């Protein structure tokens, strides 16, 4: 159990650290979250909003610790000086993961993360046309035009 002095010290430390970072102009990001009711095929978007700090800001998005670059179906853009939006045009099982927005300016940086968990099962479509000597040989089906 916490004693009163330890709790008081913790509160004072948090107040001082918030005051110091606010004084320096480091960016502060508002927490974001994904919808908890996301199904396969749906569209999802989140917004990374800077609530404090001195512009200009650089926004970067990460998925599972890796910088998001050109990935099919995922886009992001700086919508104004204080916000960046991440859009997943059609969520699938590969969309699951931990997404992070990192904002930097000349003084420092801040980042927030949220986990996307898509409901549904990943579907594999394949045709087993021939099984020979314990090996499975896959052939693509060609659609008739």
The first five atom37 places (N, CA, C, CB, O) and aatype in JSON, in Angstrom:
{
  "aatype": [20, 20, 20, 20, 20, 20, 20, 20, 20, 20, 20, 20, 20, 20, 20, 20, 20, 20, 20, 20, 20, 20, 20, 20, 20, 20, 20, 20, 20, 20, 20, 20, 20, 20, 20, 20, 20, 20, 20, 20, 20, 20, 20, 20, 20, 20, 20, 20, 20, 20, 20, 20, 20, 20, 20, 20, 20, 20, 20, 20, 20, 20, 20, 20, 20, 20, 20, 20, 20, 20, 20, 20, 20, 20, 20, 20, 20, 20, 20, 20, 20, 20, 20, 20, 20, 20, 20, 20, 20, 20, 20, 20, 20, 20, 20, 20, 20, 20, 20, 20, 20, 20, 20, 20, 20, 20, 20, 20, 20, 20, 20, 20, 20, 20, 20, 20, 20, 20, 20, 20, 20, 20, 20, 20, 20, 20, 20, 20, 20, 20, 20, 20, 20, 20, 20, 20, 20, 20, 20, 20, 20, 20, 20, 20, 20],
  "atom_mask": [
    [1, 1, 1, 1, 1],
    [1, 1, 1, 1, 1],
    [1, 1, 1, 1, 1],
    [1, 1, 1, 1, 1],
    [1, 1, 1, 1, 1],
    [1, 1, 1, 1, 1],
    [1, 1, 1, 1, 1],
    [1, 1, 1, 1, 1],
    [1, 1, 1, 1, 1],
    [1, 1, 1, 1, 1],
    [1, 1, 1, 1, 1],
    [1, 1, 1, 1, 1],
    [1, 1, 1, 1, 1],
    [1, 1, 1, 1, 1],
    [1, 1, 1, 1, 1],
    [1, 1, 1, 1, 1],
    [1, 1, 1, 1, 1],
    [1, 1, 1, 1, 1],
    [1, 1, 1, 1, 1],
    [1, 1, 1, 1, 1],
    [1, 1, 1, 1, 1],
    [1, 1, 1, 1, 1],
    [1, 1, 1, 1, 1],
    [1, 1, 1, 1, 1],
    [1, 1, 1, 1, 1],
    [1, 1, 1, 1, 1],
    [1, 1, 1, 1, 1],
    [1, 1, 1, 1, 1],
    [1, 1, 1, 1, 1],
    [1, 1, 1, 1, 1],
    [1, 1, 1, 1, 1],
    [1, 1, 1, 1, 1],
    [1, 1, 1, 1, 1],
    [1, 1, 1, 1, 1],
    [1, 1, 1, 1, 1],
    [1, 1, 1, 1, 1],
    [1, 1, 1, 1, 1],
    [1, 1, 1, 1, 1],
    [1, 1, 1, 1, 1],
    [1, 1, 1, 1, 1],
    [1, 1, 1, 1, 1],
    [1, 1, 1, 1, 1],
    [1, 1, 1, 1, 1],
    [1, 1, 1, 1, 1],
    [1, 1, 1, 1, 1],
    [1, 1, 1, 1, 1],
    [1, 1, 1, 1, 1],
    [1, 1, 1, 1, 1],
    [1, 1, 1, 1, 1],
    [1, 1, 1, 1, 1],
    [1, 1, 1, 1, 1],
    [1, 1, 1, 1, 1],
    [1, 1, 1, 1, 1],
    [1, 1, 1, 1, 1],
    [1, 1, 1, 1, 1],
    [1, 1, 1, 1, 1],
    [1, 1, 1, 1, 1],
    [1, 1, 1, 1, 1],
    [1, 1, 1, 1, 1],
    [1, 1, 1, 1, 1],
    [1, 1, 1, 1, 1],
    [1, 1, 1, 1, 1],
    [1, 1, 1, 1, 1],
    [1, 1, 1, 1, 1],
    [1, 1, 1, 1, 1],
    [1, 1, 1, 1, 1],
    [1, 1, 1, 1, 1],
    [1, 1, 1, 1, 1],
    [1, 1, 1, 1, 1],
    [1, 1, 1, 1, 1],
    [1, 1, 1, 1, 1],
    [1, 1, 1, 1, 1],
    [1, 1, 1, 1, 1],
    [1, 1, 1, 1, 1],
    [1, 1, 1, 1, 1],
    [1, 1, 1, 1, 1],
    [1, 1, 1, 1, 1],
    [1, 1, 1, 1, 1],
    [1, 1, 1, 1, 1],
    [1, 1, 1, 1, 1],
    [1, 1, 1, 1, 1],
    [1, 1, 1, 1, 1],
    [1, 1, 1, 1, 1],
    [1, 1, 1, 1, 1],
    [1, 1, 1, 1, 1],
    [1, 1, 1, 1, 1],
    [1, 1, 1, 1, 1],
    [1, 1, 1, 1, 1],
    [1, 1, 1, 1, 1],
    [1, 1, 1, 1, 1],
    [1, 1, 1, 1, 1],
    [1, 1, 1, 1, 1],
    [1, 1, 1, 1, 1],
    [1, 1, 1, 1, 1],
    [1, 1, 1, 1, 1],
    [1, 1, 1, 1, 1],
    [1, 1, 1, 1, 1],
    [1, 1, 1, 1, 1],
    [1, 1, 1, 1, 1],
    [1, 1, 1, 1, 1],
    [1, 1, 1, 1, 1],
    [1, 1, 1, 1, 1],
    [1, 1, 1, 1, 1],
    [1, 1, 1, 1, 1],
    [1, 1, 1, 1, 1],
    [1, 1, 1, 1, 1],
    [1, 1, 1, 1, 1],
    [1, 1, 1, 1, 1],
    [1, 1, 1, 1, 1],
    [1, 1, 1, 1, 1],
    [1, 1, 1, 1, 1],
    [1, 1, 1, 1, 1],
    [1, 1, 1, 1, 1],
    [1, 1, 1, 1, 1],
    [1, 1, 1, 1, 1],
    [1, 1, 1, 1, 1],
    [1, 1, 1, 1, 1],
    [1, 1, 1, 1, 1],
    [1, 1, 1, 1, 1],
    [1, 1, 1, 1, 1],
    [1, 1, 1, 1, 1],
    [1, 1, 1, 1, 1],
    [1, 1, 1, 1, 1],
    [1, 1, 1, 1, 1],
    [1, 1, 1, 1, 1],
    [1, 1, 1, 1, 1],
    [1, 1, 1, 1, 1],
    [1, 1, 1, 1, 1],
    [1, 1, 1, 1, 1],
    [1, 1, 1, 1, 1],
    [1, 1, 1, 1, 1],
    [1, 1, 1, 1, 1],
    [1, 1, 1, 1, 1],
    [1, 1, 1, 1, 1],
    [1, 1, 1, 1, 1],
    [1, 1, 1, 1, 1],
    [1, 1, 1, 1, 1],
    [1, 1, 1, 1, 1],
    [1, 1, 1, 1, 1],
    [1, 1, 1, 1, 1],
    [1, 1, 1, 1, 1],
    [1, 1, 1, 1, 1],
    [1, 1, 1, 1, 1],
    [1, 1, 1, 1, 1],
    [1, 1, 1, 1, 1]
  ],
  "atom_positions": [
    [[0.85, -1.18, 0.0], [0.0, 0.0, 0.0], [0.89, 1.23, 0.0], [-0.96, 0.0, 1.22], [1.91, 1.28, 0.68]],
    [[0.49, 2.21, -0.76], [1.26, 3.46, -0.85], [1.06, 4.29, 0.41], [0.85, 4.26, -2.09], [-0.05, 4.42, 0.92]],
    [[2.14, 4.83, 0.88], [2.01, 5.77, 2.0], [1.74, 7.15, 1.43], [3.3, 5.77, 2.91], [2.02, 7.41, 0.26]],
    [[1.21, 8.03, 2.23], [0.84, 9.37, 1.78], [2.03, 10.11, 1.19], [0.26, 10.18, 2.94], [1.89, 10.73, 0.13]],
    [[3.22, 10.09, 1.81], [4.34, 10.83, 1.23], [4.73, 10.34, -0.16], [5.55, 10.75, 2.14], [5.06, 11.16, -1.02]],
    [[4.7, 9.03, -0.42], [5.06, 8.51, -1.74], [4.06, 8.98, -2.79], [5.12, 6.98, -1.72], [4.46, 9.35, -3.9]],
    [[2.78, 8.97, -2.47], [1.76, 9.43, -3.41], [1.95, 10.91, -3.69], [0.35, 9.16, -2.86], [1.86, 11.34, -4.84]],
    [[2.2, 11.68, -2.68], [2.41, 13.12, -2.83], [3.63, 13.4, -3.7], [2.56, 13.78, -1.47], [3.59, 14.29, -4.55]],
    [[4.71, 12.66, -3.48], [5.92, 12.82, -4.29], [5.63, 12.48, -5.74], [7.06, 11.93, -3.75], [6.08, 13.19, -6.64]],
    [[4.88, 11.41, -6.0], [4.54, 11.02, -7.36], [3.71, 12.11, -8.05], [3.77, 9.69, -7.36], [3.95, 12.43, -9.22]],
    [[2.74, 12.67, -7.35], [1.91, 13.73, -7.92], [2.75, 14.96, -8.24], [0.76, 14.1, -6.96], [2.61, 15.55, -9.31]],
    [[3.61, 15.35, -7.32], [4.47, 16.51, -7.55], [5.4, 16.27, -8.73], [5.28, 16.85, -6.29], [5.6, 17.17, -9.55]],
    [[5.97, 15.08, -8.84], [6.86, 14.75, -9.95], [6.13, 14.87, -11.28], [7.44, 13.33, -9.78], [6.66, 15.44, -12.23]],
    [[4.91, 14.33, -11.37], [4.14, 14.4, -12.61], [3.79, 15.84, -12.97], [2.86, 13.57, -12.5], [3.86, 16.22, -14.14]],
    [[3.42, 16.63, -11.99], [3.11, 18.04, -12.25], [4.34, 18.78, -12.76], [2.58, 18.71, -10.98], [4.25, 19.57, -13.7]],
    [[5.47, 18.53, -12.14], [6.71, 19.21, -12.57], [7.11, 18.75, -13.96], [7.85, 18.92, -11.57], [7.49, 19.59, -14.79]],
    [[7.04, 17.47, -14.24], [7.44, 16.98, -15.57], [6.5, 17.52, -16.65], [7.45, 15.43, -15.6], [6.96, 17.85, -17.74]],
    [[5.22, 17.61, -16.37], [4.29, 18.19, -17.34], [4.59, 19.67, -17.54], [2.84, 18.01, -16.88], [4.54, 20.16, -18.67]],
    [[4.9, 20.39, -16.47], [5.19, 21.81, -16.56], [6.47, 22.04, -17.35], [5.31, 22.42, -15.18], [6.53, 22.93, -18.2]],
    [[7.51, 21.24, -17.08], [8.79, 21.41, -17.77], [8.64, 21.15, -19.26], [9.85, 20.48, -17.18], [9.15, 21.92, -20.07]],
    [[7.94, 20.06, -19.64], [7.8, 19.77, -21.07], [6.92, 20.81, -21.76], [7.21, 18.38, -21.27], [7.14, 21.12, -22.93]],
    [[5.92, 21.36, -21.04], [5.07, 22.39, -21.63], [5.86, 23.67, -21.85], [3.85, 22.66, -20.74], [5.65, 24.38, -22.83]],
    [[6.76, 23.97, -20.95], [7.56, 25.18, -21.07], [8.53, 25.1, -22.25], [8.34, 25.42, -19.79], [8.86, 26.13, -22.84]],
    [[8.97, 23.92, -22.6], [9.97, 23.79, -23.65], [9.36, 23.76, -25.04], [10.78, 22.56, -23.44], [10.09, 23.87, -26.02]],
    [[8.03, 23.61, -25.18], [7.4, 23.58, -26.49], [7.43, 22.23, -27.17], [8.05, 24.57, -27.37], [7.15, 22.12, -28.36]],
    [[7.76, 21.19, -26.39], [7.72, 19.83, -26.96], [6.29, 19.5, -27.35], [8.28, 18.78, -25.95], [5.35, 19.91, -26.66]],
    [[6.1, 18.75, -28.44], [4.74, 18.4, -28.83], [4.1, 17.41, -27.86], [4.73, 17.81, -30.23], [4.78, 16.55, -27.29]],
    [[2.82, 17.54, -27.69], [2.01, 16.6, -26.92], [0.89, 16.13, -27.82], [1.45, 17.24, -25.6], [0.2, 16.94, -28.45]],
    [[0.7, 14.81, -27.89], [-0.32, 14.21, -28.76], [-1.5, 13.74, -27.93], [0.27, 13.03, -29.57], [-1.34, 13.19, -26.84]],
    [[-2.69, 13.96, -28.47], [-3.91, 13.44, -27.87], [-3.97, 11.93, -28.14], [-5.18, 14.17, -28.43], [-3.73, 11.52, -29.28]],
    [[-4.27, 11.1, -27.15], [-4.4, 9.65, -27.41], [-5.48, 9.37, -28.45], [-4.72, 8.89, -26.1], [-6.5, 10.05, -28.5]],
    [[-5.26, 8.36, -29.28], [-6.24, 7.95, -30.28], [-6.52, 6.47, -30.09], [-5.75, 8.24, -31.73], [-5.74, 5.76, -29.45]],
    [[-7.64, 6.0, -30.65], [-7.95, 4.57, -30.57], [-8.76, 4.15, -31.78], [-8.71, 4.25, -29.27], [-9.49, 4.95, -32.38]],
    [[-8.63, 2.89, -32.11], [-9.42, 2.3, -33.18], [-10.77, 1.86, -32.61], [-8.68, 1.1, -33.82], [-10.91, 1.64, -31.41]],
    [[-11.73, 1.75, -33.49], [-13.03, 1.23, -33.09], [-12.85, -0.2, -32.6], [-14.06, 1.31, -34.26], [-12.0, -0.94, -33.1]],
    [[-13.66, -0.6, -31.63], [-13.57, -1.97, -31.12], [-14.46, -2.92, -31.91], [-13.96, -2.01, -29.64], [-14.46, -4.12, -31.65]],
    [[-15.2, -2.4, -32.86], [-16.12, -3.22, -33.65], [-15.75, -3.17, -35.13], [-17.57, -2.74, -33.45], [-16.55, -2.74, -35.96]],
    [[-14.53, -3.61, -35.45], [-14.03, -3.6, -36.83], [-14.11, -5.01, -37.38], [-12.58, -3.06, -36.9], [-13.62, -5.96, -36.77]],
    [[-14.73, -5.14, -38.55], [-14.83, -6.43, -39.22], [-14.06, -6.39, -40.53], [-16.3, -6.81, -39.48], [-13.77, -5.32, -41.06]],
    [[-13.74, -7.56, -41.05], [-13.05, -7.66, -42.33], [-13.82, -6.88, -43.39], [-12.89, -9.13, -42.76], [-15.04, -6.94, -43.46]],
    [[-13.08, -6.15, -44.21], [-13.67, -5.41, -45.31], [-14.12, -4.01, -44.98], [-14.82, -6.15, -45.83], [-14.43, -3.23, -45.88]],
    [[-14.15, -3.66, -43.69], [-14.56, -2.32, -43.3], [-13.43, -1.32, -43.53], [-15.01, -2.29, -41.83], [-12.28, -1.7, -43.76]],
    [[-13.76, -0.05, -43.46], [-12.79, 1.03, -43.56], [-12.59, 1.59, -42.15], [-13.26, 2.16, -44.55], [-13.52, 1.63, -41.35]],
    [[-11.35, 2.01, -41.85], [-11.07, 2.57, -40.53], [-10.12, 3.74, -40.67], [-10.48, 1.49, -39.59], [-9.27, 3.77, -41.56]],
    [[-10.27, 4.72, -39.78], [-9.39, 5.89, -39.77], [-9.16, 6.33, -38.33], [-9.99, 7.05, -40.61], [-10.05, 6.22, -37.48]],
    [[-7.96, 6.83, -38.07], [-7.65, 7.44, -36.79], [-6.91, 8.75, -37.07], [-6.78, 6.49, -35.88], [-6.35, 8.95, -38.14]],
    [[-6.95, 9.63, -36.07], [-6.35, 10.95, -36.23], [-5.35, 11.21, -35.12], [-7.43, 12.04, -36.24], [-5.63, 10.99, -33.94]],
    [[-4.19, 11.67, -35.5], [-3.12, 12.02, -34.58], [-3.14, 13.55, -34.44], [-1.71, 11.5, -35.08], [-2.83, 14.27, -35.39]],
    [[-3.51, 14.02, -33.26], [-3.72, 15.44, -33.06], [-2.71, 15.97, -32.04], [-5.16, 15.73, -32.6], [-2.6, 15.45, -30.93]],
    [[-1.99, 17.01, -32.42], [-1.06, 17.66, -31.52], [-1.84, 18.69, -30.71], [0.14, 18.32, -32.3], [-2.41, 19.63, -31.27]],
    [[-1.85, 18.52, -29.39], [-2.6, 19.43, -28.53], [-1.72, 20.54, -27.94], [-3.25, 18.65, -27.41], [-2.23, 21.53, -27.42]],
    [[-0.41, 20.36, -28.01], [0.48, 21.37, -27.5], [1.82, 21.27, -28.2], [0.65, 21.24, -25.98], [2.22, 20.19, -28.64]],
    [[2.51, 22.39, -28.31], [3.85, 22.41, -28.88], [3.98, 23.48, -29.95], [4.21, 21.06, -29.44], [2.99, 24.04, -30.42]],
    [[5.22, 23.72, -30.32], [5.51, 24.75, -31.3], [5.73, 24.14, -32.68], [6.74, 25.55, -30.88], [6.61, 23.29, -32.84]],
    [[4.95, 24.56, -33.69], [5.16, 24.08, -35.05], [6.48, 24.63, -35.6], [3.97, 24.49, -35.97], [7.03, 25.57, -35.04]],
    [[6.98, 24.08, -36.67], [6.36, 23.02, -37.5], [6.57, 21.64, -36.89], [6.94, 23.06, -38.92], [7.53, 21.39, -36.16]],
    [[5.63, 20.73, -37.21], [5.67, 19.36, -36.74], [5.91, 18.41, -37.89], [4.37, 19.0, -36.02], [5.47, 18.65, -39.01]],
    [[6.62, 17.33, -37.6], [6.77, 16.23, -38.56], [6.01, 15.03, -37.99], [8.3, 15.87, -38.84], [6.23, 14.63, -36.85]],
    [[5.11, 14.47, -38.8], [4.33, 13.31, -38.4], [4.9, 12.06, -39.05], [2.83, 13.49, -38.78], [5.25, 12.07, -40.23]],
    [[5.01, 11.0, -38.28], [5.43, 9.69, -38.81], [4.5, 8.63, -38.23], [6.94, 9.38, -38.48], [4.14, 8.68, -37.05]],
    [[4.12, 7.66, -39.06], [3.27, 6.56, -38.63], [4.05, 5.26, -38.7], [1.98, 6.48, -39.5], [4.84, 5.04, -39.63]],
    [[3.83, 4.39, -37.7], [4.51, 3.1, -37.63], [3.47, 2.0, -37.41], [5.58, 3.09, -36.49], [2.42, 2.23, -36.8]],
    [[3.77, 0.82, -37.91], [2.97, -0.37, -37.61], [3.91, -1.42, -37.05], [2.2, -0.9, -38.88], [4.87, -1.81, -37.71]],
    [[3.63, -1.87, -35.85], [4.46, -2.87, -35.17], [5.94, -2.47, -35.16], [4.3, -4.24, -35.84], [6.82, -3.3, -35.35]],
    [[6.18, -1.18, -34.94], [7.54, -0.66, -34.83], [8.23, -0.35, -36.14], [8.36, -1.63, -34.11], [9.34, 0.18, -36.14]],
    [[7.59, -0.66, -37.27], [8.18, -0.41, -38.59], [7.53, 0.82, -39.22], [8.03, -1.64, -39.51], [6.31, 0.97, -39.18]],
    [[8.35, 1.69, -39.8], [7.83, 2.88, -40.45], [6.87, 2.5, -41.56], [8.98, 3.74, -41.01], [7.19, 1.67, -42.42]],
    [[5.69, 3.1, -41.54], [4.71, 2.83, -42.6], [5.11, 3.6, -43.83], [3.26, 3.2, -42.15], [5.25, 4.83, -43.79]],
    [[5.29, 2.9, -44.91], [5.58, 3.54, -46.18], [4.42, 3.2, -47.1], [6.96, 3.09, -46.78], [3.3, 3.02, -46.63]],
    [[4.66, 3.12, -48.34], [3.58, 2.82, -49.28], [3.15, 1.37, -49.14], [4.02, 3.11, -50.73], [3.78, 0.46, -49.67]],
    [[2.06, 1.17, -48.41], [1.48, -0.15, -48.25], [0.1, -0.11, -48.88], [1.41, -0.59, -46.75], [-0.67, 0.81, -48.62]],
    [[-0.2, -1.08, -49.7], [-1.48, -1.11, -50.39], [-2.63, -1.04, -49.39], [-1.6, -2.37, -51.26], [-2.7, -1.85, -48.46]],
    [[-3.5, -0.08, -49.59], [-4.68, 0.02, -48.76], [-4.53, 0.86, -47.5], [-5.12, -1.31, -48.39], [-5.51, 1.11, -46.8]],
    [[-3.29, 1.3, -47.2], [-3.07, 2.15, -46.02], [-2.48, 3.47, -46.49], [-2.12, 1.44, -44.98], [-1.47, 3.49, -47.2]],
    [[-3.1, 4.56, -46.1], [-2.57, 5.87, -46.47], [-2.61, 6.79, -45.25], [-3.37, 6.48, -47.64], [-3.4, 6.59, -44.33]],
    [[-1.76, 7.77, -45.27], [-1.76, 8.77, -44.22], [-1.36, 10.1, -44.84], [-0.81, 8.38, -43.05], [-0.63, 10.16, -45.82]],
    [[-1.87, 11.16, -44.23], [-1.51, 12.48, -44.73], [-1.68, 13.49, -43.61], [-2.37, 12.86, -45.95], [-2.48, 13.32, -42.69]],
    [[-0.92, 14.55, -43.72], [-1.02, 15.66, -42.79], [-2.22, 16.49, -43.24], [0.31, 16.52, -42.74], [-2.2, 17.08, -44.31]],
    [[-3.25, 16.53, -42.41], [-4.47, 17.22, -42.81], [-4.42, 18.71, -42.52], [-5.66, 16.6, -42.1], [-5.08, 19.49, -43.21]],
    [[-3.66, 19.12, -41.53], [-3.37, 20.53, -41.28], [-2.11, 20.59, -40.44], [-4.57, 21.25, -40.57], [-1.43, 19.59, -40.27]],
    [[-1.8, 21.76, -39.92], [-0.55, 21.95, -39.19], [-0.46, 21.11, -37.91], [-0.39, 23.4, -38.84], [0.63, 20.83, -37.43]],
    [[-1.64, 20.71, -37.36], [-1.67, 20.04, -36.07], [-2.26, 18.64, -36.11], [-2.43, 20.87, -35.11], [-2.48, 18.05, -35.05]],
    [[-2.52, 18.09, -37.29], [-3.18, 16.78, -37.35], [-2.73, 15.97, -38.58], [-4.7, 16.96, -37.38], [-2.5, 16.51, -39.67]],
    [[-2.62, 14.67, -38.36], [-2.37, 13.71, -39.43], [-3.39, 12.59, -39.31], [-0.9, 13.16, -39.37], [-3.72, 12.16, -38.2]],
    [[-3.88, 12.12, -40.44], [-4.88, 11.04, -40.45], [-4.32, 9.8, -41.1], [-6.16, 11.49, -41.19], [-3.62, 9.86, -42.12]],
    [[-4.62, 8.65, -40.5], [-4.26, 7.35, -41.04], [-5.55, 6.67, -41.48], [-3.47, 6.47, -39.98], [-6.49, 6.57, -40.69]],
    [[-5.6, 6.21, -42.74], [-6.8, 5.57, -43.27], [-6.43, 4.19, -43.81], [-7.45, 6.45, -44.38], [-5.49, 4.03, -44.58]],
    [[-7.2, 3.19, -43.38], [-7.08, 1.83, -43.92], [-8.33, 1.63, -44.75], [-6.93, 0.72, -42.79], [-9.44, 1.54, -44.21]],
    [[-8.16, 1.54, -46.07], [-9.32, 1.53, -46.97], [-10.15, 0.26, -46.89], [-8.87, 1.73, -48.38], [-11.36, 0.3, -47.11]],
    [[-9.51, -0.85, -46.57], [-10.25, -2.12, -46.46], [-9.48, -3.02, -45.5], [-10.44, -2.81, -47.87], [-8.48, -3.63, -45.88]],
    [[-9.94, -3.09, -44.25], [-9.2, -3.86, -43.26], [-9.28, -5.36, -43.56], [-9.73, -3.57, -41.86], [-10.31, -5.88, -43.99]],
    [[-8.18, -6.02, -43.33], [-8.12, -7.47, -43.44], [-7.29, -7.99, -42.28], [-7.52, -7.92, -44.83], [-6.86, -7.2, -41.43]],
    [[-7.05, -9.27, -42.23], [-6.3, -9.85, -41.11], [-4.89, -9.27, -41.02], [-6.23, -11.37, -41.26], [-4.33, -9.19, -39.92]],
    [[-4.3, -8.88, -42.14], [-2.97, -8.28, -42.12], [-2.97, -6.88, -41.52], [-2.41, -8.23, -43.53], [-1.91, -6.34, -41.2]],
    [[-4.14, -6.29, -41.36], [-4.24, -4.95, -40.77], [-4.04, -4.98, -39.26], [-5.6, -4.33, -41.09], [-3.73, -3.95, -38.66]],
    [[-4.21, -6.14, -38.63], [-4.02, -6.25, -37.19], [-2.63, -5.77, -36.8], [-4.24, -7.7, -36.72], [-1.65, -6.06, -37.48]],
    [[-2.55, -5.03, -35.7], [-1.24, -4.62, -35.23], [-1.29, -3.4, -34.35], [-0.34, -4.35, -36.39], [-2.36, -2.87, -34.05]],
    [[-0.11, -2.99, -33.93], [0.06, -1.83, -33.07], [0.51, -0.65, -33.93], [1.1, -2.12, -31.93], [1.6, -0.67, -34.49]],
    [[-0.33, 0.38, -34.04], [-0.05, 1.56, -34.84], [0.39, 2.7, -33.94], [-1.29, 1.96, -35.68], [-0.2, 2.94, -32.89]],
    [[1.43, 3.4, -34.36], [2.0, 4.48, -33.57], [2.12, 5.74, -34.42], [3.36, 4.09, -33.0], [2.56, 5.69, -35.57]],
    [[1.73, 6.86, -33.84], [1.97, 8.16, -34.44], [3.06, 8.84, -33.63], [0.66, 9.04, -34.49], [2.96, 8.95, -32.41]],
    [[4.11, 9.29, -34.31], [5.18, 10.02, -33.65], [5.24, 11.42, -34.26], [6.56, 9.28, -33.8], [5.27, 11.58, -35.48]],
    [[5.26, 12.4, -33.39], [5.34, 13.8, -33.82], [6.62, 14.4, -33.25], [4.09, 14.61, -33.36], [6.92, 14.25, -32.07]],
    [[7.38, 15.09, -34.11], [8.59, 15.76, -33.66], [8.55, 17.22, -34.08], [9.86, 15.06, -34.22], [7.93, 17.58, -35.08]],
    [[9.23, 18.03, -33.31], [9.49, 19.41, -33.69], [10.93, 19.72, -33.32], [8.49, 20.42, -33.0], [11.68, 18.81, -32.97]],
    [[11.33, 20.97, -33.38], [12.72, 21.32, -33.12], [13.13, 21.11, -31.66], [12.97, 22.75, -33.51], [14.32, 21.12, -31.34]],
    [[12.15, 20.94, -30.77], [12.44, 20.83, -29.34], [12.41, 19.38, -28.84], [11.44, 21.65, -28.56], [13.16, 19.02, -27.94]],
    [[11.55, 18.56, -29.42], [11.43, 17.19, -28.93], [10.4, 16.4, -29.71], [11.07, 17.18, -27.46], [10.08, 16.73, -30.85]],
    [[9.88, 15.34, -29.08], [8.91, 14.48, -29.75], [7.96, 13.87, -28.74], [9.63, 13.38, -30.55], [8.2, 13.88, -27.53]],
    [[6.87, 13.34, -29.27], [5.9, 12.59, -28.47], [5.33, 11.52, -29.38], [4.76, 13.52, -27.89], [5.33, 11.67, -30.6]],
    [[4.85, 10.44, -28.81], [4.19, 9.41, -29.61], [3.11, 8.74, -28.8], [5.21, 8.37, -30.09], [3.18, 8.63, -27.58]],
    [[2.1, 8.29, -29.52], [1.0, 7.53, -28.94], [0.74, 6.34, -29.84], [-0.29, 8.42, -28.78], [1.0, 6.39, -31.04]],
    [[0.22, 5.26, -29.25], [-0.04, 4.03, -29.99], [-1.42, 3.5, -29.69], [1.01, 2.97, -29.66], [-2.01, 3.8, -28.65]],
    [[-1.94, 2.7, -30.62], [-3.21, 2.02, -30.44], [-3.15, 0.7, -31.21], [-4.42, 2.9, -30.92], [-2.48, 0.59, -32.23]],
    [[-3.87, -0.29, -30.69], [-3.89, -1.61, -31.32], [-5.16, -1.77, -32.13], [-3.77, -2.73, -30.26], [-6.26, -1.49, -31.66]],
    [[-5.0, -2.23, -33.37], [-6.13, -2.56, -34.23], [-6.3, -4.08, -34.21], [-5.93, -2.03, -35.69], [-5.36, -4.82, -34.51]],
    [[-7.5, -4.52, -33.86], [-7.8, -5.94, -33.83], [-9.06, -6.17, -34.67], [-8.0, -6.44, -32.36], [-10.16, -5.79, -34.27]],
    [[-8.87, -6.79, -35.81], [-9.96, -7.01, -36.76], [-10.68, -8.31, -36.41], [-9.43, -7.04, -38.21], [-10.05, -9.34, -36.16]],
    [[-12.01, -8.25, -36.41], [-12.8, -9.46, -36.17], [-12.97, -10.21, -37.48], [-14.19, -9.11, -35.55], [-13.11, -9.61, -38.54]],
    [[-12.96, -11.52, -37.39], [-13.12, -12.35, -38.57], [-11.9, -13.22, -38.78], [-13.38, -11.5, -39.8], [-10.9, -13.08, -38.08]],
    [[-12.0, -14.09, -39.74], [-10.91, -15.01, -40.01], [-10.29, -14.7, -41.36], [-11.4, -16.46, -39.97], [-10.97, -14.29, -42.3]],
    [[-8.99, -14.92, -41.43], [-8.28, -14.76, -42.69], [-8.66, -15.91, -43.6], [-6.74, -14.71, -42.47], [-8.67, -17.07, -43.19]],
    [[-8.98, -15.58, -44.85], [-9.39, -16.61, -45.79], [-8.29, -16.87, -46.81], [-10.7, -16.22, -46.49], [-7.7, -15.93, -47.36]],
    [[-8.03, -18.12, -47.05], [-7.07, -18.52, -48.06], [-7.86, -19.13, -49.21], [-6.01, -19.51, -47.49], [-8.69, -20.02, -49.0]],
    [[-7.6, -18.66, -50.4], [-8.28, -19.21, -51.56], [-7.24, -19.89, -52.43], [-9.03, -18.09, -52.36], [-6.32, -19.25, -52.94]],
    [[-7.4, -21.18, -52.58], [-6.48, -21.92, -53.44], [-7.2, -23.16, -53.95], [-5.19, -22.29, -52.68], [-8.22, -23.58, -53.41]],
    [[-6.65, -23.72, -54.98], [-7.24, -24.89, -55.6], [-6.2, -26.01, -55.59], [-7.73, -24.59, -57.04], [-5.11, -25.86, -56.14]],
    [[-6.55, -27.11, -54.97], [-5.65, -28.26, -54.94], [-6.01, -29.17, -56.11], [-5.74, -29.04, -53.57], [-6.94, -29.98, -56.03]],
    [[-5.29, -29.02, -57.2], [-5.61, -29.78, -58.4], [-4.88, -31.12, -58.47], [-5.28, -28.98, -59.61], [-5.38, -32.06, -59.1]],
    [[-3.74, -31.2, -57.86], [-2.96, -32.41, -58.04], [-2.14, -32.68, -56.78], [-2.04, -32.28, -59.27], [-1.43, -31.8, -56.28]],
    [[-2.26, -33.88, -56.27], [-1.43, -34.3, -55.14], [-0.64, -35.51, -55.62], [-2.29, -34.64, -53.85], [-1.22, -36.53, -56.01]],
    [[0.68, -35.39, -55.59], [1.51, -36.46, -56.12], [2.73, -36.62, -55.23], [1.93, -36.17, -57.59], [3.41, -35.64, -54.92]],
    [[3.03, -37.83, -54.82], [4.19, -38.19, -54.02], [4.3, -37.33, -52.76], [5.46, -38.06, -54.85], [5.39, -36.87, -52.41]],
    [[3.18, -37.12, -52.09], [3.21, -36.38, -50.83], [3.41, -34.89, -50.98], [4.27, -36.92, -49.98], [3.49, -34.19, -49.97]],
    [[3.49, -34.38, -52.19], [3.65, -32.95, -52.4], [2.36, -32.37, -52.96], [4.84, -32.66, -53.35], [1.69, -33.01, -53.77]],
    [[2.04, -31.22, -52.54], [0.85, -30.55, -53.05], [1.31, -29.54, -54.09], [0.03, -29.86, -51.91], [2.16, -28.69, -53.82]],
    [[0.74, -29.64, -55.26], [1.05, -28.7, -56.33], [-0.17, -27.81, -56.52], [1.43, -29.44, -57.67], [-1.27, -28.31, -56.76]],
    [[0.03, -26.52, -56.41], [-1.07, -25.58, -56.52], [-1.11, -24.97, -57.92], [-0.94, -24.47, -55.47], [-0.07, -24.63, -58.5]],
    [[-2.28, -24.86, -58.44], [-2.49, -24.21, -59.73], [-3.49, -23.1, -59.54], [-2.98, -25.23, -60.8], [-4.48, -23.25, -58.83]],
    [[-3.23, -21.97, -60.17], [-4.19, -20.88, -60.08], [-5.34, -21.16, -61.02], [-3.52, -19.53, -60.41], [-5.17, -21.67, -62.13]],
    [[-6.53, -20.82, -60.56], [-7.7, -20.93, -61.4], [-7.78, -19.69, -62.27], [-9.0, -21.1, -60.56], [-7.62, -18.57, -61.78]],
    [[-8.0, -19.88, -63.52], [-8.19, -18.74, -64.4], [-9.68, -18.54, -64.61], [-7.45, -18.94, -65.76], [-10.42, -19.49, -64.88]],
    [[-10.1, -17.3, -64.48], [-11.51, -17.02, -64.68], [-11.84, -17.0, -66.16], [-11.89, -15.69, -64.03], [-11.06, -16.51, -66.98]],
    [[-13.0, -17.53, -66.5], [-13.46, -17.5, -67.87], [-14.04, -16.12, -68.15], [-14.5, -18.62, -68.15], [-14.79, -15.58, -67.33]],
    [[-13.71, -15.57, -69.28], [-14.21, -14.24, -69.65], [-15.38, -14.34, -70.57], [-13.13, -13.41, -70.3], [-15.93, -13.32, -70.98]]
  ]
}
